[in-house]
Amino acid sequence: MNPIQDILDTYPLMILDGGFSSELERRGYDLNDPLWSAKVLIENPKVIGEVHADYLKAGADCVITASYQASYEGFMKRGLNQQQAHDLIQLSITIATTARDAFWANSANHDNRPKPLIAASVGPYGAYLADGSEYRGDYNLSESELSAFHKKRLQTLIDARPDILACETIPCLMEAKVLVELLKENPSSYCWLSFSAKDGLHISNGEKMTDCAKWLNTQEQVAAIGINCTAPKHIASLITEIRKNTDKPIIIYPNSGECYNPEEKTWDGNVAPLSYGERAHSWYKQGARIIGGCCRTTPEDIREISAWARNLQP
């Protein structure tokens, strides 16, 4: 059963959470590390649950797990064995599920909202490289090599039974195709597929957003198509490009508008003008039906979306 469609059949908008790694940094965690936010699964998993809880309180209908940069290869480079890597990848889902279930146990939180989903984050190969190539897609790998990287991790996440997979910040259509083909080994599972983009027409490696949407539109297990970790100034154009070739729900969760420096692992520049809630409302009016935030967005940004979204008519 498609969990996103289940929500959108009843509610006009599904609200995602916001930036995860940047929330950890705001709490004093140094993520200048090849494992990035995944290192917190090793060092302090409790704080991950606290971030999830804050987003749920802010109005998120879906929390994305801390598995974006969690991979067998990455953890084993840190000196862990395969079983330890397996357990940490699945721990990301356990933490999110526990936070969601604790939130939902209070019936006062049920008012005019769906039971929140758990989306298992599936980051691109570039996230494992930790060199910013998820914003370029220049891997120099074959489809079979990419498949070999993703296969075991994807199955490990599915075995932990999240509600949906979040295949996110994907920089090239080839990687999207690899993930969708692997998902077919689990025909009852669904994913959303969101790309990183370089401008209002093209994803990060230069392919046209319309071509990506056209291919994904034919894939039954893809529940939504969209964009994440991209500057807000490009989003309106990208929604238009996606809509040209799909009737699937459009998912949008851009960053704050700052630019990522992969060498320093810092963000530079200025945030986009207007409040995040105002911008999100314009994306909703344009046709996006799943909206949240990515890097450098906060629980307050999600609260701004919730403030108007809960008043929408079904």
C-alpha positions as CSV (number, residue, x, y, z in Angstrom):
1,M,0.0,0.0,0.0
2,N,1.3,3.4,-1.0
3,P,1.7,5.3,2.3
4,I,2.0,8.8,0.7
5,Q,-1.2,8.3,-1.3
6,D,-3.0,7.1,1.8
7,I,-2.3,10.5,3.4
8,L,-3.0,12.6,0.4
9,D,-6.3,10.9,-0.1
10,T,-7.4,12.5,3.1
11,Y,-5.2,15.6,3.6
12,P,-4.3,18.3,1.1
13,L,-0.6,18.4,2.1
14,M,1.9,16.1,3.7
15,I,4.5,18.1,5.8
16,L,8.0,16.7,6.0
17,D,10.6,17.5,8.7
18,G,13.5,19.9,8.1
19,G,17.3,19.9,8.3
20,F,18.7,17.2,10.4
21,S,22.5,17.6,10.3
22,S,22.2,21.4,10.8
23,E,20.0,20.8,13.8
24,L,22.6,18.6,15.3
25,E,25.2,21.4,14.6
26,R,23.0,23.9,16.3
27,R,23.0,21.7,19.3
28,G,26.8,21.8,19.4
29,Y,27.8,18.6,17.4
30,D,30.8,18.8,15.2
31,L,29.9,16.9,12.0
32,N,33.1,17.7,10.0
33,D,33.7,14.0,9.5
34,P,33.4,11.6,6.6
35,L,30.4,10.0,8.3
36,W,28.7,13.4,8.8
37,S,25.5,13.0,10.7
38,A,25.8,9.2,10.7
39,K,28.6,9.5,13.3
40,V,26.0,10.5,15.8
41,L,24.4,7.0,15.5
42,I,27.7,5.8,17.1
43,E,28.3,8.6,19.5
44,N,25.0,9.8,20.8
45,P,21.9,8.2,19.3
46,K,19.7,9.8,22.0
47,V,20.0,13.2,20.5
48,I,18.7,11.9,17.1
49,G,15.4,11.0,18.8
50,E,15.3,14.5,20.3
51,V,15.6,16.1,16.9
52,H,12.9,13.8,15.5
53,A,10.6,14.7,18.4
54,D,11.1,18.5,17.9
55,Y,10.1,18.2,14.2
56,L,7.0,16.1,15.1
57,K,6.0,18.8,17.7
58,A,6.5,21.4,15.0
59,G,4.0,19.7,12.7
60,A,5.9,17.1,10.6
61,D,3.8,14.3,9.1
62,C,7.0,12.4,8.3
63,V,10.4,12.1,9.9
64,I,13.4,11.1,7.8
65,T,15.9,8.8,9.5
66,A,19.6,9.5,10.2
67,S,20.8,7.0,7.6
68,Y,21.6,9.4,4.8
69,Q,25.3,8.9,5.1
70,A,25.1,5.5,6.9
71,S,26.7,2.8,4.8
72,Y,28.5,-0.5,5.3
73,E,31.5,0.9,3.6
74,G,31.6,4.1,5.7
75,F,31.2,2.4,9.0
76,M,33.7,-0.3,8.2
77,K,36.2,2.4,7.2
78,R,35.7,3.6,10.8
79,G,36.8,0.2,12.1
80,L,33.4,-1.4,12.7
81,N,32.5,-4.9,11.4
82,Q,29.6,-5.8,9.1
83,Q,27.3,-6.7,11.9
84,Q,27.9,-3.5,13.7
85,A,27.3,-1.5,10.5
86,H,24.1,-3.5,9.9
87,D,22.9,-2.7,13.5
88,L,23.6,1.0,13.2
89,I,21.8,1.4,9.9
90,Q,18.7,-0.3,11.4
91,L,19.1,1.7,14.6
92,S,18.3,4.9,12.6
93,I,14.9,3.5,11.9
94,T,14.3,2.2,15.5
95,I,15.1,5.7,16.8
96,A,12.7,7.4,14.5
97,T,10.0,4.9,15.1
98,T,10.3,5.2,18.8
99,A,10.1,9.0,18.7
100,R,7.0,8.8,16.4
101,D,5.3,6.2,18.5
102,A,5.9,8.2,21.7
103,F,4.5,11.4,20.1
104,W,1.5,9.5,18.7
105,A,0.7,7.9,22.0
106,N,-0.6,11.2,23.2
107,S,-4.1,11.5,21.6
108,A,-3.9,15.3,21.9
109,N,-1.4,15.2,19.0
110,H,-3.9,13.6,16.6
111,D,-5.9,16.7,15.8
112,N,-6.3,17.4,12.1
113,R,-3.2,15.4,11.1
114,P,-2.2,11.9,9.9
115,K,-0.1,9.5,11.9
116,P,3.4,10.5,10.9
117,L,5.4,8.3,8.6
118,I,9.0,7.0,9.0
119,A,11.0,7.5,5.9
120,A,14.3,5.7,5.7
121,S,16.9,8.0,4.1
122,V,18.8,6.5,1.3
123,G,21.6,8.9,0.4
124,P,23.5,8.8,-2.9
125,Y,26.9,7.2,-3.5
126,G,28.3,10.8,-3.3
127,A,27.3,11.0,0.3
128,Y,29.5,8.1,1.2
129,L,32.4,9.8,-0.7
130,A,31.8,12.9,1.5
131,D,33.3,15.2,-1.2
132,G,30.3,17.0,-2.4
133,S,29.8,14.8,-5.4
134,E,26.1,14.3,-4.6
135,Y,25.9,17.8,-6.1
136,R,27.7,16.8,-9.2
137,G,27.1,13.1,-9.9
138,D,30.5,12.6,-11.5
139,Y,31.1,9.2,-10.0
140,N,32.7,7.4,-13.0
141,L,31.0,4.2,-11.9
142,S,28.9,1.8,-14.0
143,E,25.3,0.9,-13.1
144,S,26.5,-2.5,-11.8
145,E,29.0,-0.8,-9.5
146,L,26.4,1.6,-8.2
147,S,24.0,-1.3,-7.7
148,A,26.6,-3.2,-5.7
149,F,27.0,-0.2,-3.4
150,H,23.3,0.3,-2.7
151,K,22.0,-3.2,-2.7
152,K,22.9,-4.4,0.8
153,R,22.2,-1.1,2.5
154,L,18.8,-0.8,0.8
155,Q,17.8,-4.3,1.9
156,T,19.0,-3.6,5.5
157,L,16.8,-0.5,5.6
158,I,13.8,-2.3,4.2
159,D,14.2,-5.2,6.6
160,A,13.8,-2.7,9.5
161,R,10.3,-1.9,8.2
162,P,10.1,1.9,7.6
163,D,6.9,3.2,6.1
164,I,8.7,4.4,3.0
165,L,12.2,4.9,1.6
166,A,13.5,8.5,0.9
167,C,15.9,8.2,-2.0
168,E,17.2,11.7,-1.7
169,T,19.7,14.2,-3.0
170,I,20.2,12.0,-6.1
171,P,22.4,13.8,-8.6
172,C,21.9,11.7,-11.8
173,L,19.2,9.7,-13.4
174,M,21.4,6.6,-13.6
175,E,21.5,6.4,-9.8
176,A,17.8,6.9,-9.6
177,K,17.3,4.0,-12.0
178,V,19.6,1.8,-10.0
179,L,17.7,2.4,-6.8
180,V,14.3,1.9,-8.4
181,E,15.4,-1.4,-10.0
182,L,16.8,-2.6,-6.7
183,L,13.5,-1.7,-5.0
184,K,11.7,-4.1,-7.3
185,E,13.2,-7.0,-5.3
186,N,10.7,-5.9,-2.6
187,P,7.5,-5.3,-4.6
188,S,5.5,-4.2,-1.5
189,S,7.9,-1.3,-0.7
190,Y,7.6,2.3,-2.0
191,C,10.0,5.2,-2.2
192,W,10.1,8.8,-3.1
193,L,12.8,10.0,-5.4
194,S,14.2,13.5,-5.0
195,F,17.1,15.0,-6.9
196,S,19.6,17.7,-6.1
197,A,19.4,20.4,-8.9
198,K,21.8,22.9,-10.3
199,D,19.2,25.3,-11.7
200,G,15.6,25.6,-12.5
201,L,15.7,23.1,-15.4
202,H,18.5,20.6,-14.7
203,I,19.4,18.2,-11.9
204,S,23.0,18.3,-10.6
205,N,24.8,16.4,-13.4
206,G,23.0,18.5,-16.1
207,E,20.2,16.1,-17.1
208,K,16.8,17.7,-17.7
209,M,14.4,17.4,-14.8
210,T,11.6,16.7,-17.4
211,D,13.4,13.6,-18.6
212,C,13.8,12.3,-15.0
213,A,10.2,12.9,-14.2
214,K,9.1,11.2,-17.4
215,W,11.0,8.0,-16.6
216,L,10.0,7.9,-13.0
217,N,6.4,8.4,-13.9
218,T,6.3,4.9,-15.3
219,Q,7.6,3.3,-12.1
220,E,4.8,2.0,-9.8
221,Q,6.9,1.9,-6.6
222,V,7.9,5.5,-6.9
223,A,5.3,7.3,-4.7
224,A,6.5,10.9,-5.3
225,I,9.0,12.8,-7.5
226,G,10.8,15.9,-6.5
227,I,13.7,18.0,-5.4
228,N,15.6,18.4,-2.2
229,C,18.8,20.2,-0.9
230,T,18.5,22.8,-3.7
231,A,18.3,26.6,-3.5
232,P,14.7,27.8,-3.0
233,K,15.1,30.2,-6.0
234,H,15.0,27.2,-8.4
235,I,12.0,25.4,-6.9
236,A,9.1,27.1,-8.8
237,S,10.7,26.3,-12.2
238,L,11.5,22.8,-11.1
239,I,7.9,22.1,-10.0
240,T,6.8,23.2,-13.5
241,E,9.3,20.9,-15.1
242,I,8.2,17.9,-13.0
243,R,4.5,18.5,-13.6
244,K,5.0,18.4,-17.4
245,N,5.7,14.7,-17.3
246,T,4.0,13.2,-14.2
247,D,0.8,13.0,-12.3
248,K,2.5,11.6,-9.3
249,P,2.7,13.8,-6.1
250,I,5.5,16.4,-6.2
251,I,7.8,16.4,-3.2
252,I,9.8,19.6,-2.4
253,Y,12.3,20.1,0.5
254,P,15.0,22.6,-0.5
255,N,17.7,24.0,1.7
256,S,17.8,27.5,3.1
257,G,19.5,29.0,0.0
258,E,23.1,28.9,1.3
259,C,25.8,27.1,-0.7
260,Y,27.6,24.0,0.7
261,N,31.4,24.0,0.9
262,P,32.4,20.3,0.7
263,E,36.0,20.9,1.7
264,E,35.2,22.8,4.9
265,K,31.8,21.1,5.3
266,T,30.2,24.5,6.0
267,W,27.5,26.6,4.4
268,D,28.2,30.0,3.0
269,G,26.0,32.8,1.7
270,N,22.7,34.2,2.6
271,V,19.3,32.6,3.2
272,A,16.6,33.1,0.7
273,P,14.3,36.1,1.2
274,L,10.7,35.8,2.6
275,S,9.8,33.4,5.4
276,Y,10.1,29.7,4.7
277,G,6.3,29.3,5.4
278,E,5.5,31.9,2.7
279,R,7.7,30.2,0.1
280,A,6.3,26.8,1.0
281,H,2.8,28.2,0.5
282,S,3.7,29.4,-3.0
283,W,5.0,25.9,-3.9
284,Y,1.8,24.4,-2.6
285,K,-0.3,26.7,-4.8
286,Q,1.9,25.7,-7.7
287,G,1.1,22.0,-7.2
288,A,3.6,20.5,-4.6
289,R,1.8,18.2,-2.2
290,I,4.7,17.1,0.0
291,I,6.7,20.0,1.4
292,G,9.4,20.2,4.1
293,G,13.0,21.5,4.4
294,C,16.5,20.2,4.0
295,C,19.9,21.5,5.2
296,R,19.8,24.7,7.4
297,T,16.0,24.7,7.8
298,T,14.7,24.4,11.3
299,P,11.7,23.2,13.4
300,E,10.5,26.8,13.3
301,D,10.4,26.6,9.5
302,I,8.2,23.5,9.7
303,R,6.0,25.2,12.2
304,E,5.4,28.0,9.7
305,I,4.2,25.5,7.1
306,S,2.0,23.8,9.6
307,A,0.4,27.1,10.6
308,W,-1.3,27.5,7.2
309,A,-1.4,23.9,6.1
310,R,-3.7,22.7,8.9
311,N,-6.3,25.2,7.8
312,L,-6.4,23.9,4.2
313,Q,-9.7,22.3,3.1
314,P,-9.5,18.6,2.1
